[in-house]
Amino acid sequence: MNAKKIFSKAVPMEKPAAVFEVSWEVCNKVGGIWTVLTSKAEQMLEQYPENYFLLGPYFLEKTKGEFEEEPPTDGLKEIFHSLEIEHGLKCHFGKWLIAGEPKIILIDFKDFWSKANQIKTELWNNWQIDSLLSVNDFTEPVIWATACGLLIEKMASLFPGQKIVAHFHEWLSGAGLLHLAKIAPQIGTVFTTHATTLGRTLAYNNVDFYNFIDKINIEENIIKFNIKAKHQLEKATATQATVFTTVSAITAWEAERFLGRNATIFLPNGLSESQYPSFEELTIQHRAHRNRLRNFLLFYFFPYYSFDLEQTLFFFTACRYEFRAKGLDIFIKSLAQLNKKMQESNAKKTIVVFFLVPSDVRGVKTDILESREFLDDIKNSLEEISDETQEKVLYALAEDKEISEETLFNKDFLFDIEKKFLKLKRKGTPPLSTHDLVSQQDAILTALQDAGLDNKPDDKVKAVFYPIYLSGHDGLTNLTYEEFLKGAHLGVFPSFYEPWGYTPLETAGFGVPSITSDLTGFGRACQEHIKSKKYPGVFILKRTGKKDEEVVDSLTNSLFSFSQYQRKERVENKIHAKDLSAFFGWKKLVANYFKAHQLAIKDK
């Protein structure tokens, strides 16, 4: 599972004259690779200030506010013209409106679809990729990627006698690399798989394949799950690339088994250090955003019953809705055990757990909206008399009078405010979800109810399923995701399949402790940095070779231990989480990209 030692500091290596980085997610946010590309762009430009190009698909709606088109240089103009005449491809040149503003070329390939069958035939003839029964989710990226290969082939003429690199991400861009391998083998190529097609598919179908990876029948499974063409394309791309890379050691293990090639080097995903505040700034922001979360509890829980907000901790998980792969099943079972353990120990703390997992929703529950309006009305009434109340307190202190309810408020105000609070009160228990869901059989809600986590008054662990992306103006917490992180106390990400795992790394970047698993790329990469630390900031849950019951018990113990921490101990974990994130900044990790590029041209 260890990559070979492939680079020696003592032997300087050649720098490519130009680098083309190709991804379906350039100016097209659909997954985690978008974060990789945007967060490291500044570092790439420092190394390649002149000739670094990002290539992606042109989708007009996605470009708004993201892409500023510019006139191409004379050389590019001629190449773009020839591609349009010969293949019907329209290239849009400009800058991506992200940090660093890198140069990008977006290819409009809708008039290239007529070549789909020809492209598929060539994939079969050259690489034995059987795409006869493939549908659009395979055909579309293959057509676009082939267009990228044609573009890079022509752009190589702008650098005569010089070595260039084309770096391709995921199988979706693989057809472009295969085109260059056949037509322009002098171009150095790098292929990065962020997760193998078969591994991802097995995980999303609830197969814990790491426990028996050597026994998996590859051919049988790619046919069973209808991913034969994607798998074969991915395998051919990995085989033909000059340099093959993965994002982590665990993905390299997976790739070696499923794709048949060892990774030359790992390219872990990093953070852009400039996007994360200092610990001092985070301390101030934590209080502000924590109070916003407390305000949310006032209209979500307090119409039904109350608890001590000063003794309340905010836990959360955030992920795509992959119930088994992301460990949501394990987490909910652990929360049920944690609830019983806290009840039995008469714990003072209350834990509110947010499930930030986007799903299909109809809208915010009407009872919650009503309660929020009632609370806003109460707050407005208090704001109207705030200046007067401050004056009364000041006068009472100056005149050495006792401060009491009668001193601060008149009887009419108290009567009116009590009436408004009565309107806020409700019978029953708080809902498990902030929104009405489209699905009547939701996995998270069903699991919470089966586990007995239904927000009863005596529950020490309370659940809030928040099934939308945090926008900062949703009418509930009104927090962005980053603001929510800053207000939380612990993130929990017990995945059994996560080739890297940006979420716990981002959480650490905001000085928030988290729990991840040893089946994630980030979790394994962390281990050497947190050995023997009492307050590691990131806790590693052991899932390798463990049964679910063992994992649930272990996670329960970790959650219970964290709930018992004093404030000083929580702060120690916050400090170490923030410190740990520094090991995974792009200023350090981007060097792996440069090494991969140098290796790609070493023998060209």
ABEGO torsion letter per residue (X at the ends): XBBBBABBAABBBBBBABBBBBBAABGBBABAAAAAAAAAAAAAAAABAABBBBBBBBBAAAABGABBBBBBBAAAAAAAAAAAAAAGBBBBBEBBBBBGGBBBBBBBAAAAAAAAAAAAAAAAAAAGBBAAABBAAAAAAAAAAAAAAAAAAAAAAABBGBBBBBBBBEAAAAAAAAAAAAABAABBBBBBBABBAAAAAAAAAGBBAAAAAAABBAAAAAAAAGAAAAAAAAAAAAAABABBBBABAAAAAAAAAAAGBBBABBBBBBBBAAABBBAAAAAAAAAAAAAAAAAAAAAAAAAABBBBAAABBBBBBBBBBBAAAAGAAAAAAAAAAAAAAAAAAGBABBBBBBBBBBBBBAEBBAAAAAAAAAAAAAAAAAAAAAAAAAAAAAAAAAAGBBBBAAAABBAAAAAAAAAAAAAABBBEBBBABABBBABABBAAAAAAAAAGBAGBAABABBBBBBABBBAGAAGBAGBBAAAAAAABABBBBABABBABGAAAAAAAAAGBBBBBBAABAAAAAAAAAABGBABAGBBBBBABGBBAAAAAAAAAAAAAAAAABBAAAAAAAAAAAAAAAAAABAAAAAAAAAAAAAAAAAAX
